[in-house]
Amino acid sequence: MRAVIVYESMFGNTRRIAEAIADGLSQSAVVRTVRVIDADPNVFEDIDLVVVGGPTHAWSMSRPSTRRGAPLHVSDPKSGLVLEHGAGSGPGVREWLASIDQVRAKAAAFDTRISSPVLFTGRASKSISRQLSRHGLSVVAPPKSFLVDKKSHLLPGELERARAWGAGLATQVGRLGTLSA
């Protein structure tokens, strides 16, 4: 099985989650991770599974206006946050999904969000999953959230949960069969 993880990350949390998911998937698949700002149409070539993730902003996927605010969070040296390259200015998952054609592959969606009830935070993964379906991808797992604290730091155990989720995706897709089989 071949998989690609396309992700958007502001402060590195979503990137770290994407890498942990890739680690879990890699037990059964050849996996590569691609920043959304580097994702081109070739990202889908010979792919059986596409996993897409991003941070939750204003109850859903980020927008140019919410991404522009990211540098403000790193201006406080006590925050411990570092802005990922291209995070404040590049395209996000929302724009990338709007630009892709119909794709035939299996898919899954994840997000990072503040550890609070979904009613208060929203979930980018739900919108991502819906968009993946609209582009012809067969979503094989419910959207998944990985949690950060109110200062945008990953909660303990989230990388392990992401690794386990990736391994579970590999098992599930293996049971469903790959498109190239």
KAMO-V62897 format. One record per pair of residues at least 4 apart in sequence whose C-alpha atoms are under 7 Angstrom apart, sorted by the first residue. I is the first residue (numbers start at 1). J is the second residue. D is the distance in whole Angstrom. If there is no record, write none. Layout:
<<I:J:D> <I:J:D>>
//
This chain:
<<1:29:5> <1:30:6> <1:48:6> <1:178:6> <2:29:5> <2:30:5> <2:31:6> <2:47:5> <2:48:5> <2:49:7> <3:29:7> <3:30:6> <3:31:5> <3:32:7> <3:47:6> <3:48:6> <3:49:5> <3:50:6> <4:31:6> <4:32:5> <4:33:6> <4:49:6> <4:50:5> <4:51:6> <5:18:7> <5:32:6> <5:33:5> <5:34:6> <5:50:6> <5:51:5> <5:52:6> <6:33:6> <6:34:5> <6:35:6> <6:36:6> <6:51:6> <6:52:5> <6:53:7> <7:14:7> <7:15:7> <7:18:7> <7:34:6> <7:35:5> <7:36:5> <7:52:6> <7:53:5> <7:54:6> <8:14:7> <8:35:6> <8:36:5> <8:53:6> <8:54:5> <8:55:7> <8:92:6> <8:93:6> <9:13:7> <9:14:5> <9:15:6> <9:54:6> <9:55:6> <9:84:7> <9:87:7> <10:70:7> <10:83:6> <10:84:5> <10:87:5> <11:81:6> <11:82:5> <11:83:5> <11:84:6> <12:16:6> <12:84:6> <13:17:6> <13:154:6> <14:18:6> <14:54:6> <14:55:6> <14:112:6> <15:19:6> <16:20:6> <17:21:6> <17:159:6> <17:162:6> <18:22:6> <19:23:6> <20:24:6> <20:159:6> <20:162:6> <20:163:5> <21:25:6> <21:162:5> <21:163:5> <21:165:7> <21:166:4> <22:26:6> <22:31:6> <22:166:6> <23:163:6> <24:163:4> <24:164:6> <24:166:4> <24:167:4> <25:29:6> <25:31:7> <25:166:5> <25:167:5> <25:169:7> <25:170:5> <26:30:6> <26:31:6> <28:170:6> <34:38:6> <34:39:6> <35:39:6> <36:92:6> <36:93:6> <37:90:6> <37:91:6> <39:43:6> <47:105:7> <48:105:5> <48:106:6> <48:178:6> <48:179:6> <49:105:6> <49:106:5> <49:107:5> <50:105:7> <50:106:6> <50:107:5> <50:108:7> <51:107:6> <51:108:5> <51:109:6> <52:108:6> <52:109:5> <52:110:6> <53:109:6> <53:110:5> <53:111:5> <53:125:7> <54:61:7> <54:93:7> <54:110:7> <54:111:5> <54:112:6> <54:124:7> <55:61:7> <55:62:7> <55:111:5> <55:112:5> <55:113:6> <55:124:7> <56:60:5> <56:61:5> <56:62:6> <56:111:6> <56:112:6> <56:113:5> <56:122:7> <56:123:6> <56:124:5> <57:61:6> <57:62:5> <57:66:7> <59:121:5> <59:122:4> <59:123:6> <59:124:7> <60:122:6> <60:123:5> <60:124:4> <60:127:7> <61:94:6> <61:124:5> <61:127:7> <62:66:6> <62:67:6> <62:92:7> <62:94:7> <63:67:6> <64:68:6> <67:87:7> <67:88:5> <67:89:7> <68:88:5> <68:89:7> <70:88:6> <71:75:7> <71:83:7> <71:88:7> <74:79:6> <74:81:5> <74:82:6> <74:83:7> <83:87:7> <86:90:5> <91:95:6> <91:96:7> <92:96:6> <93:97:6> <94:98:6> <95:99:6> <96:100:7> <97:131:7> <101:135:6> <102:135:5> <102:136:5> <103:135:6> <103:136:5> <103:137:6> <104:136:6> <104:137:6> <105:137:5> <105:138:6> <105:179:7> <106:137:6> <106:138:5> <106:139:6> <106:140:6> <107:137:6> <107:138:6> <107:139:5> <107:140:6> <108:129:7> <108:139:5> <108:140:6> <108:141:6> <108:143:7> <109:125:5> <109:128:6> <109:129:5> <109:143:5> <109:144:6> <110:125:5> <110:143:6> <110:144:5> <110:145:6> <111:123:7> <111:124:6> <111:125:5> <111:144:6> <111:145:5> <111:146:6> <112:145:6> <112:146:5> <112:147:6> <112:148:7> <113:121:7> <113:123:7> <113:145:7> <113:146:6> <113:147:5> <113:148:6> <114:121:7> <114:147:6> <114:148:5> <114:149:6> <114:150:6> <115:147:5> <115:148:6> <115:149:6> <116:120:7> <116:121:6> <117:121:7> <118:122:5> <118:123:7> <124:128:6> <125:129:6> <125:143:5> <125:144:6> <125:145:7> <126:130:6> <126:143:6> <127:131:6> <128:132:6> <129:133:6> <129:139:7> <129:143:6> <130:134:6> <131:135:6> <132:136:7> <132:137:5> <133:137:5> <133:138:6> <133:139:6> <146:158:6> <147:154:6> <147:155:6> <147:158:7> <148:152:5> <148:153:5> <148:154:4> <148:155:5> <149:153:5> <149:154:6> <149:155:6> <154:158:7> <157:161:6> <158:162:6> <159:163:6> <160:164:6> <161:165:6> <162:166:6> <163:167:6> <164:168:6> <165:169:6> <166:170:6> <167:171:6> <168:172:6> <169:173:6> <170:174:6> <171:175:6> <172:176:6> <173:177:6> <173:178:7> <174:178:7> <177:181:7>>
//
